[in-house]
Amino acid sequence: MLFFDLGTSNLTAESKKELPRILDRARARKTADISVIGHTDTLESASFNYLLGLKRAKAIAEKLRHLGLENMELSVESQGLRNLLVPTPMGVAEPRNRRVEITIR
């Protein structure tokens, strides 16, 4: 999981440090399907959050391609404010919900 600054597709400083580890895991497989799913907290509307989650997922997929995973299958999607890591009511800023989940198969 990678986490983001509030309302942006900018990774937190700690999450930026995780990118090399993700790249190493993906490169360790001869072939890999990589799923990149964007998520948000509940501060905005469902439609806004869907688009923000998609923007986050696309940004990470592009970053992974740029860093050398251009030949691997990457699927990108958004869950927006669905599937919260930390359940909260609408209008709550929860940093752990502002994330992209990356699955390498």
C-alpha positions, -999 to +999 in steps of 0.1 A: +000+000+000+011+035-008-004+065+009-012+101-004-013+136+008-048+150+014-068+157-018-039+149-041-021+122-061+012+131-044+027+102-024+036+108+012+074+109+019+073+074+035+054+059+006+079+072-019+105+051-001+084+020-008+086+022-046+120+004-049+107-025-028+076-028-051+098-026-082+120-054-068+091-077-061+076-072-096+110-077-113+115-109-093+088-125-114+094-134-150+059-124-158+036-104-135+001-090-136+000-059-115-032-045-101-032-008-090-064+003-072-069+038-059-088+047-027-098+079-009-111+090+025-147+103+028-142+141+027-157+147-007-186+133-028-186+098-042-180+110-077-151+133-068-135+105-048-139+080-076-120+104-099-094+111-073-088+074-067-085+068-104-060+097-107-039+082-079-039+048-094-030+061-129-002+082-114+013+052-097+009+030-127+027+056-148+054+059-122+060+021-122+061+021-160+086+050-160+108+032-134+111+001-156+079-020-155+068-009-190+066-045-203+043-058-175+005-060-175-008-032-153-045-029-145-058+003-130-090+011-112-106+032-085-127+022-055-130+059-045-145+060-010-157+023-012-137-003+007-123+019+034-093+005+052-105+024+083-143+027+084-154+063+089-186+082+084-187+108+055-167+139+060-138+123+080-102+128+070-085+095+075-049+093+061-049+055+059-079+055+035-059+078+010-041+049-006-033+028-036-032-009-032-008-027-055-011-065-060+015-084-079+005-118-092 
